[in-house]
């Protein structure tokens, strides 16, 4: 069996950075699941009906199960993080969200935003100033978060 490490990393990073959006989408899809395919079948073909409602419902259920596993993985991974790492992740997610909404420009646009916000938080929380973490330092922090997440995902069957 060949393990695609790059694919695992991309999948984990996608779930780490977009956790709140995926969790909200999961809740919405879960609420809609019970009504999926609940149409009155009159024997006549309709252009808007699904070709195979049972298969469609099964695929949706499998997608929901995968999402549920990843949501649990992210929550478990976050429980292992220190306060500083959790705050970094929160700020990094906010930066990623702003980039996807087109608010932040530059390559990579998350660096400056994350540096400034992290230094501000650190001063507020601990009452002292620090130098802004470098891009390399922040990349290493994220790599550690991703490594823990991937280990949990493998253990829990999400990867």
Backbone bond lengths (Angstrom), bond angles and torsions (degrees), N, CA, C in turn:
res aa  C-N    CA-C-N  psi(-1)  N-CA   C-N-CA  omega(-1)  CA-C   N-CA-C  phi
1 X - - - 1.449 - - 1.535 108.99 -
2 X 1.307 115.47 126.91 1.458 121.37 179.35 1.525 108.53 -94.60
3 X 1.313 115.19 130.46 1.459 120.75 179.91 1.528 108.13 -99.86
4 X 1.316 116.37 124.93 1.459 121.85 178.40 1.527 108.20 -92.52
5 X 1.322 115.62 92.31 1.469 121.32 -175.69 1.516 111.16 -63.96
6 X 1.335 117.09 -40.19 1.468 119.53 179.00 1.525 111.27 -60.69
7 X 1.322 116.14 -40.76 1.463 120.08 179.09 1.527 110.36 -65.48
8 X 1.336 116.71 -41.95 1.463 119.95 177.08 1.521 110.93 -60.72
9 X 1.328 116.69 -44.38 1.462 121.03 179.69 1.523 111.57 -61.76
10 X 1.328 116.82 -44.75 1.472 120.49 -179.71 1.519 111.50 -64.95
11 X 1.322 115.96 -41.55 1.469 119.72 179.14 1.524 110.50 -64.16
12 X 1.325 116.40 -46.85 1.466 120.06 179.77 1.526 110.85 -62.27
13 X 1.334 117.30 -44.51 1.469 120.19 -179.39 1.521 111.14 -63.04
14 X 1.331 116.67 -39.81 1.466 120.60 177.86 1.531 110.15 -59.34
15 X 1.330 116.89 -45.74 1.464 120.34 -178.69 1.524 111.82 -71.63
16 X 1.319 117.57 -37.35 1.471 120.88 179.40 1.517 110.20 -62.95
17 X 1.322 117.36 -50.23 1.464 120.91 -174.29 1.520 113.25 -75.65
18 X 1.326 117.85 -28.83 1.468 121.08 -175.68 1.525 112.59 -111.02
19 X 1.314 116.40 23.71 1.460 122.34 -175.27 1.533 112.53 -52.28
20 X 1.313 118.17 -49.62 1.467 120.52 -175.58 1.524 111.91 -65.18
21 X 1.331 117.38 -40.25 1.461 120.58 178.04 1.526 110.70 -65.23
22 X 1.348 116.53 -43.08 1.467 120.09 179.48 1.525 111.13 -66.51
23 X 1.314 117.50 -37.93 1.466 120.64 179.82 1.532 110.40 -65.53
24 X 1.327 116.62 -40.71 1.460 120.15 178.21 1.534 110.40 -66.03
25 X 1.322 117.14 -43.44 1.463 120.75 178.66 1.532 110.59 -62.72
26 X 1.332 116.29 -38.61 1.465 120.81 178.13 1.531 110.23 -61.42
27 X 1.311 116.72 -45.84 1.469 120.53 -179.90 1.525 110.66 -61.85
28 X 1.322 117.03 -41.59 1.464 120.47 179.91 1.529 111.15 -66.76
29 X 1.347 117.22 -43.59 1.470 120.71 179.80 1.527 111.03 -67.02
30 X 1.326 116.31 -36.24 1.467 119.79 178.46 1.518 110.77 -63.89
31 X 1.322 116.41 -40.68 1.456 120.56 179.73 1.524 111.21 -66.77
32 X 1.317 116.59 -33.72 1.465 120.67 -179.26 1.528 112.59 -81.79
33 X 1.317 117.17 -17.56 1.463 121.17 -173.33 1.522 113.04 -58.49
34 X 1.297 117.62 -39.76 1.466 119.84 -175.88 1.523 112.12 -65.63
35 X 1.318 117.45 -23.78 1.463 119.31 -179.82 1.520 111.98 -98.43
36 X 1.321 118.18 -2.67 1.458 121.56 -179.07 1.524 110.57 -63.66
37 X 1.299 116.08 125.12 1.461 120.78 178.21 1.519 113.48 78.06
38 X 1.314 118.17 8.86 1.463 121.07 -178.18 1.525 110.07 -89.88
39 X 1.319 115.87 61.12 1.453 120.09 177.87 1.527 108.47 -110.04
40 X 1.285 115.05 153.85 1.454 120.52 179.98 1.525 108.08 -79.48
41 X 1.305 116.87 115.58 1.453 121.32 -178.34 1.521 108.90 -89.44
42 X 1.347 115.87 120.22 1.456 120.22 -179.04 1.522 112.61 -108.07
43 X 1.334 116.78 8.88 1.453 120.19 178.04 1.514 114.17 86.55
44 X 1.281 117.26 -7.96 1.470 121.44 -178.92 1.527 109.52 -100.76
45 X 1.338 117.82 141.66 1.463 119.88 178.22 1.521 111.09 -70.95
46 X 1.304 115.36 142.89 1.466 121.83 178.21 1.519 107.72 -130.88
47 X 1.310 116.53 139.63 1.460 121.21 -178.28 1.513 113.93 -65.24
48 X 1.321 118.07 -22.90 1.460 120.36 -178.25 1.515 113.61 -96.88
49 X 1.369 117.25 -5.73 1.457 117.43 -178.88 1.523 110.97 -81.52
50 X 1.309 113.75 155.66 1.452 121.63 -179.91 1.522 107.60 -78.65
51 X 1.329 117.34 142.37 1.450 121.33 179.42 1.513 112.44 -60.30
52 X 1.327 116.53 -39.71 1.462 120.68 -178.96 1.530 107.86 -140.17
53 X 1.329 117.53 91.76 1.464 120.37 -176.46 1.523 113.42 -57.55
54 X 1.337 117.63 -35.09 1.463 120.73 -179.52 1.529 110.41 -66.49
55 X 1.333 116.76 -43.23 1.470 120.54 178.77 1.527 110.34 -65.50
56 X 1.322 116.26 -39.75 1.465 120.13 178.89 1.519 111.10 -62.81
57 X 1.330 116.25 -43.02 1.456 120.26 179.86 1.533 110.53 -66.41
58 X 1.314 117.03 -37.71 1.472 121.58 178.07 1.525 110.61 -63.79
59 X 1.325 117.64 -45.03 1.464 121.45 179.81 1.531 110.42 -63.61
60 X 1.315 116.80 -40.52 1.459 120.24 177.68 1.524 110.52 -64.32
61 X 1.315 116.89 -40.72 1.464 121.21 178.75 1.534 111.09 -63.10
62 X 1.337 117.02 -41.89 1.465 120.86 177.77 1.527 111.11 -63.70
63 X 1.334 116.66 -40.37 1.463 121.22 177.53 1.522 110.81 -64.70
64 X 1.314 116.67 -41.01 1.466 120.71 177.71 1.523 110.82 -63.41
65 X 1.328 116.82 -40.20 1.466 120.97 -179.76 1.527 110.49 -65.39
66 X 1.330 117.32 -42.31 1.467 120.13 177.42 1.533 110.39 -62.26
67 X 1.321 116.73 -43.72 1.465 120.63 178.56 1.522 111.19 -62.23
68 X 1.330 116.57 -42.37 1.464 120.34 179.47 1.526 110.55 -60.76
69 X 1.326 116.47 -43.51 1.469 119.96 178.91 1.523 111.00 -60.72
70 X 1.324 116.94 -45.90 1.466 119.76 -178.12 1.526 112.03 -67.45
71 X 1.307 117.30 -37.14 1.469 120.16 177.27 1.529 109.46 -61.32
72 X 1.322 116.23 -43.52 1.470 120.21 178.13 1.530 110.95 -65.09
73 X 1.325 117.92 -39.58 1.466 122.11 178.45 1.523 110.27 -60.28
74 X 1.320 116.64 -48.24 1.475 120.50 -178.44 1.522 110.01 -63.04
75 X 1.316 117.66 -41.96 1.462 120.34 179.92 1.534 111.10 -64.80
76 X 1.319 117.68 -40.94 1.467 120.44 177.01 1.524 110.94 -64.52
77 X 1.321 116.60 -42.69 1.468 120.69 -179.51 1.526 110.42 -62.82
78 X 1.320 117.14 -42.30 1.469 120.37 -179.76 1.520 111.69 -63.64
79 X 1.326 117.51 -31.15 1.460 120.68 179.03 1.529 111.70 -66.86
80 X 1.317 117.51 -20.99 1.462 120.48 179.62 1.521 112.65 -85.56
81 X 1.331 117.66 -10.34 1.466 121.39 -173.81 1.524 112.46 -84.03
82 X 1.330 114.97 149.68 1.466 121.01 173.19 1.529 108.89 -73.84
83 X 1.313 116.11 168.90 1.462 121.07 178.08 1.534 111.13 -57.84
84 X 1.325 116.52 -43.43 1.468 120.69 -179.53 1.523 111.09 -64.51
85 X 1.309 116.99 -41.18 1.463 120.30 179.44 1.527 111.43 -67.68
86 X 1.327 116.81 -39.41 1.466 120.07 177.88 1.523 110.52 -63.34
87 X 1.329 116.28 -40.96 1.466 119.39 179.67 1.524 110.55 -67.78
88 X 1.325 116.35 -41.83 1.464 119.47 176.26 1.523 109.85 -57.36
89 X 1.331 117.37 -46.37 1.452 121.79 -179.17 1.527 111.05 -62.19
90 X 1.302 117.09 -41.75 1.468 121.07 177.75 1.532 110.61 -59.51
91 X 1.320 116.45 -46.65 1.465 120.88 179.91 1.525 110.55 -66.69
92 X 1.327 116.78 -40.58 1.467 121.19 179.97 1.519 110.90 -64.21
93 X 1.333 117.11 -38.93 1.470 120.71 176.09 1.518 111.05 -63.82
94 X 1.321 115.57 -42.17 1.460 119.78 178.75 1.531 110.00 -61.75
95 X 1.318 116.92 -41.36 1.468 121.08 178.51 1.528 110.26 -63.74
96 X 1.324 117.16 -43.37 1.465 120.82 179.43 1.525 110.41 -63.38
97 X 1.315 116.75 -38.55 1.459 121.48 178.67 1.517 110.63 -64.94
98 X 1.316 117.26 -41.37 1.460 120.70 179.29 1.520 111.25 -67.92
99 X 1.320 116.96 -36.33 1.464 120.41 177.90 1.521 109.40 -64.46
100 X 1.331 117.31 -44.25 1.462 120.08 -178.39 1.525 111.35 -68.50
101 X 1.319 117.57 -23.83 1.461 121.09 177.25 1.524 111.71 -89.48
102 X 1.331 116.93 2.23 1.456 120.94 176.81 1.514 114.63 78.53
103 X 1.325 118.66 14.94 1.459 121.43 -177.25 1.525 112.74 -83.68
104 X 1.324 117.58 -27.20 1.455 121.20 -175.37 1.518 109.06 -112.31
105 X 1.304 116.54 133.00 1.455 120.76 -179.55 1.526 109.24 -110.92
106 X 1.309 115.53 164.78 1.451 119.98 176.90 1.510 111.49 105.08
107 X 1.321 114.70 163.29 1.452 119.59 -179.35 1.501 109.76 -125.39
108 X 1.270 122.82 121.36 1.470 123.84 -16.84 1.530 110.01 -80.75
109 X 1.308 116.30 135.38 1.454 121.38 -174.18 1.516 114.86 -70.48
110 X 1.314 117.41 -18.35 1.458 120.35 -175.66 1.525 112.71 -76.61
111 X 1.329 118.23 -21.69 1.468 121.53 -170.99 1.526 111.64 -63.03
112 X 1.330 117.65 -58.83 1.467 120.66 -176.64 1.524 111.59 -59.00
113 X 1.324 115.99 -46.58 1.459 120.47 -179.55 1.522 110.69 -57.65
114 X 1.330 116.15 -48.69 1.462 121.18 -177.13 1.523 111.43 -65.53
115 X 1.323 117.15 -41.37 1.469 120.44 178.40 1.525 111.02 -58.99
116 X 1.320 116.46 -51.09 1.466 121.08 -177.09 1.522 111.40 -61.82
117 X 1.320 116.70 -48.85 1.470 120.66 -177.32 1.531 111.67 -65.88
118 X 1.320 117.07 -37.96 1.466 119.70 -179.74 1.527 110.65 -66.98
119 X 1.332 117.17 -43.41 1.467 120.73 178.78 1.527 110.24 -63.25
120 X 1.332 117.09 -41.98 1.480 120.74 177.62 1.522 110.81 -60.96
121 X 1.336 117.00 -46.56 1.455 120.52 179.87 1.524 110.81 -62.78
122 X 1.311 116.92 -44.55 1.464 121.30 -177.87 1.525 110.08 -59.91
123 X 1.324 117.64 -44.57 1.468 120.99 179.62 1.531 110.29 -63.61
124 X 1.331 116.57 -43.16 1.461 120.53 179.39 1.526 110.87 -64.32
125 X 1.325 116.80 -43.86 1.463 121.59 -174.46 1.519 113.33 -75.35
126 X 1.343 117.19 -41.36 1.457 121.29 -173.26 1.522 114.12 -110.50
127 X 1.323 117.30 -4.92 1.457 120.99 175.12 1.515 115.38 72.16
128 X 1.321 117.15 19.32 1.463 119.61 176.97 1.522 109.57 -145.03
129 X 1.309 113.23 154.27 1.459 119.01 -178.88 1.522 110.61 -87.91
130 X 1.316 114.94 150.08 1.461 121.64 174.97 1.525 107.87 -132.96
131 X 1.327 115.41 160.37 1.453 119.33 172.00 1.520 108.18 -70.67
132 X 1.310 115.46 148.13 1.460 119.46 178.16 1.529 109.68 -63.07
133 X 1.315 117.28 135.50 1.466 118.89 176.94 1.526 109.49 -64.65
134 X 1.316 115.71 143.18 1.459 119.59 -179.87 1.523 110.39 -75.25
135 X 1.319 115.77 166.05 1.465 120.18 176.39 1.527 109.38 -59.23
136 X 1.332 117.11 -40.58 1.461 120.83 179.34 1.516 112.26 -62.17
137 X 1.327 116.73 -41.43 1.460 121.01 178.75 1.527 110.42 -64.27
138 X 1.319 116.30 -46.00 1.463 119.79 -179.26 1.528 111.48 -67.24
139 X 1.317 117.28 -35.42 1.463 120.82 175.98 1.522 110.26 -64.18
140 X 1.317 116.82 -38.87 1.471 121.45 177.43 1.531 110.53 -66.18
141 X 1.334 117.27 -41.37 1.469 120.33 177.00 1.531 109.74 -58.38
142 X 1.332 115.76 -45.66 1.465 119.64 -178.65 1.525 110.78 -67.44
143 X 1.332 117.97 -36.74 1.455 120.80 177.97 1.528 110.43 -61.19
144 X 1.335 116.70 -41.08 1.472 120.39 178.58 1.534 110.93 -64.96
145 X 1.320 116.58 -42.13 1.467 120.61 177.52 1.523 109.68 -62.43
146 X 1.324 116.07 -42.86 1.461 120.96 -179.87 1.528 111.12 -65.46
147 X 1.329 117.69 -40.86 1.467 120.84 178.93 1.526 111.50 -60.39
148 X 1.320 116.78 -46.14 1.471 120.66 178.49 1.524 109.87 -62.27
149 X 1.323 116.27 -43.41 1.464 121.16 -179.25 1.527 111.14 -61.36
150 X 1.326 116.56 -44.26 1.463 120.45 -179.31 1.530 110.39 -64.96
151 X 1.312 118.01 -41.02 1.473 120.29 177.99 1.516 111.16 -59.90
152 X 1.326 116.35 -44.54 1.468 120.70 179.21 1.524 109.86 -66.56
153 X 1.330 117.27 -40.37 1.483 121.27 -179.52 1.523 110.56 -62.68
154 X 1.314 117.20 -41.25 1.468 120.07 178.27 1.528 109.84 -65.45
155 X 1.322 116.19 -45.92 1.473 120.53 -179.37 1.525 111.36 -60.86
156 X 1.348 116.93 -38.90 1.461 121.42 -175.98 1.534 113.60 -90.47
157 X 1.330 117.03 1.28 1.458 120.21 176.00 1.511 115.80 80.76
158 X 1.330 117.06 18.75 1.466 119.65 176.97 1.531 110.78 -84.92
159 X 1.319 117.05 -20.44 1.469 121.98 175.99 1.516 108.94 -119.28
